[in-house]
């Protein structure tokens, strides 16, 4: 047990350092990219105000934002603010970026968590079904469905679902995370869920094909091994084989894949949130990009990188905890 | 009559599919720019014989717009995937054949690109380039080379440890000669298949980013833009601008994906005898 703990701490430190260098690089890279942009954030801000601005006022805004300071100084200023947890103020929402990210991330998290869990479970079960019935009709049909789904763009699937279930059948609302005209604190849990179902369904439809095909391949590899042949010779039935030999071998790779798919999950949620006008991080990042809201764009980019890296870290730690082969090798 | 074997069948199928894709592309490119001019008399019509995909809210024919847009999307997707495939080839070879620290840098760089979700990175790059076609191209190119570079790196590492490469070294052949005669012949099929299979995700990303408003300018009839315009009329029950152009996109992506798979069967020496 102590060995396991020691190893975990080692993995944690190793990937922690790697993660920190990556995050530092992401913050510098995104700053350089935004700095290179010909889009003038001050102009965008003024356009957003909707009123005429005198040159003096404009100069004041520029001085307040520090637009005319050299890029290096601005970058250092932003980075030192970052280390103190200050991400700056959003030009679009007129609120601290950290607050917006916190609030929006909770919405996104609800969406992504639903999609992630259902896609993982459905994908894994379907993968097992396909693997156990290799080359029979169930396998062929499901494989076709999986390939089809990985060729469909998320946003189009969202549009079609919106057409069928919201416009056609009127089962679900057309957008937003709560009904229009109801105050934030009056929204019931059911209303929130009601607005969540369709985006979450879209997102999980997009992600389960990958895990299903992966699980199928792994299970087929396992079923062709000699210990399975021996198990069959002993007279074990299919389900017993799956339970005793299959699941143990395929669960860990599937779990790892699920945790390393955070990048696609986040990317998918950007699309889904935009189609369903769901107020999460994904719709905020595209609004920030279109509105020239630099602090928000930088903040969300960094946050999304942190999110992806956390997923990879969990995958690495899981290997250390669960895989008995790695555990045994330590002894 | 001689029975056609599996390989010939695959070959015919591949040529047929390539033909359809090229026809799609040529058809779309040959449509003149003003063919999709709007006519308010025919605004918002459902699909009919005159307008197979119906017309949009400005009275523009969606069938023409869709195919025109498809050709533009294909140009963007093809350019971006060709560029990123070349980058992947060079980076992959450099990582595997160069010194240890180049390998470390390349791996770190791949991790860096992979650590930002693609959509966010493309938004960021598009913002940096001031939106428009150039930003879109650079963004998609910059995000798609990683997996193929990893594949090529692995392949080169494997090839380098083969005995015939070691013998070649001992016989005094130069590194360049070994690269040309022993490594490249193995890498070319990988590269070609990788290039074609990179095409579908590149097109899908192009459509997604245009849909969000970061890609092509709104006058261009790109698929993403048609679909994002259709959003506004969804609640009015106009289903055709959303469904039909997207369906064409999905069909094209499926077709190219299959083309890549068939080509893999033809080019892979292990399945050549089947």
Boltz contact constraints between the chains, C-beta under 6 A:
constraints:
  - contact:
      token1: [A, 22]
      token2: [B, 112]
      max_distance: 6.0
  - contact:
      token1: [A, 22]
      token2: [B, 115]
      max_distance: 6.0
  - contact:
      token1: [A, 25]
      token2: [B, 112]
      max_distance: 6.0
  - contact:
      token1: [A, 30]
      token2: [B, 124]
      max_distance: 6.0
  - contact:
      token1: [A, 33]
      token2: [B, 124]
      max_distance: 6.0
  - contact:
      token1: [A, 33]
      token2: [B, 128]
      max_distance: 6.0
  - contact:
      token1: [A, 36]
      token2: [B, 128]
      max_distance: 6.0
  - contact:
      token1: [A, 37]
      token2: [B, 127]
      max_distance: 6.0
  - contact:
      token1: [A, 37]
      token2: [B, 128]
      max_distance: 6.0
  - contact:
      token1: [A, 38]
      token2: [B, 130]
      max_distance: 6.0
  - contact:
      token1: [A, 39]
      token2: [B, 130]
      max_distance: 6.0
  - contact:
      token1: [A, 151]
      token2: [B, 250]
      max_distance: 6.0
  - contact:
      token1: [A, 151]
      token2: [B, 253]
      max_distance: 6.0
  - contact:
      token1: [A, 151]
      token2: [B, 254]
      max_distance: 6.0
  - contact:
      token1: [A, 152]
      token2: [B, 250]
      max_distance: 6.0
  - contact:
      token1: [A, 153]
      token2: [B, 204]
      max_distance: 6.0
  - contact:
      token1: [A, 153]
      token2: [B, 207]
      max_distance: 6.0
  - contact:
      token1: [A, 153]
      token2: [B, 208]
      max_distance: 6.0
  - contact:
      token1: [A, 155]
      token2: [B, 208]
      max_distance: 6.0
  - contact:
      token1: [A, 155]
      token2: [B, 211]
      max_distance: 6.0
  - contact:
      token1: [A, 156]
      token2: [B, 246]
      max_distance: 6.0
  - contact:
      token1: [A, 159]
      token2: [B, 242]
      max_distance: 6.0
  - contact:
      token1: [A, 163]
      token2: [B, 239]
      max_distance: 6.0
  - contact:
      token1: [A, 167]
      token2: [B, 234]
      max_distance: 6.0
  - contact:
      token1: [A, 174]
      token2: [B, 235]
      max_distance: 6.0
  - contact:
      token1: [A, 263]
      token2: [B, 117]
      max_distance: 6.0
  - contact:
      token1: [A, 266]
      token2: [B, 117]
      max_distance: 6.0
  - contact:
      token1: [A, 267]
      token2: [B, 117]
      max_distance: 6.0
  - contact:
      token1: [A, 267]
      token2: [B, 118]
      max_distance: 6.0
  - contact:
      token1: [A, 267]
      token2: [B, 119]
      max_distance: 6.0
  - contact:
      token1: [A, 270]
      token2: [B, 119]
      max_distance: 6.0
  - contact:
      token1: [A, 271]
      token2: [B, 208]
      max_distance: 6.0
  - contact:
      token1: [A, 285]
      token2: [B, 120]
      max_distance: 6.0
  - contact:
      token1: [A, 286]
      token2: [B, 212]
      max_distance: 6.0
  - contact:
      token1: [A, 289]
      token2: [B, 123]
      max_distance: 6.0
  - contact:
      token1: [A, 289]
      token2: [B, 127]
      max_distance: 6.0
  - contact:
      token1: [A, 290]
      token2: [B, 213]
      max_distance: 6.0
  - contact:
      token1: [A, 301]
      token2: [B, 120]
      max_distance: 6.0
  - contact:
      token1: [A, 301]
      token2: [B, 124]
      max_distance: 6.0
  - contact:
      token1: [A, 304]
      token2: [B, 117]
      max_distance: 6.0
  - contact:
      token1: [A, 304]
      token2: [B, 120]
      max_distance: 6.0
  - contact:
      token1: [A, 305]
      token2: [B, 115]
      max_distance: 6.0
  - contact:
      token1: [A, 305]
      token2: [B, 116]
      max_distance: 6.0
  - contact:
      token1: [A, 308]
      token2: [B, 115]
      max_distance: 6.0
  - contact:
      token1: [A, 309]
      token2: [B, 115]
      max_distance: 6.0
